[in-house]
Amino acid sequence: MPALKATLSIDGQEVAQLPDGAFTRVSLAPGDHRIGLSYPAVLGPRCEDYFLRAAAGTTYHLRLTRGETVHTAPTSITSEFLSKSAHFVPVGAATGWDMTHHESFSPAH
């Protein structure tokens, strides 16, 4: 069975297909950017968009963390599944560098 890949988008444009345990590098112009991640249909967690105000000459590291949305008494298995979510969290440069030693690189296009 092939690995499930998530679609990474920046400002609404797809930039990479990432399997679990992968990372990519992207250069952005200074300013405000919307970073999104989506999985095919309902096969993975919902991921909230991350808004980044990029400064010139700065490197940012973001990590996707899975968690659960607070949800009161789901009405069905489907709504319980959809309540699971993922969030981008900023990490320090040293941590971001260390993560690259444990994850595989997937080039953005």
Order of alpha helices (4+ residues) and beta strands (2+ residues): beta-beta-beta-beta-beta-beta-beta-alpha-beta-alpha-beta
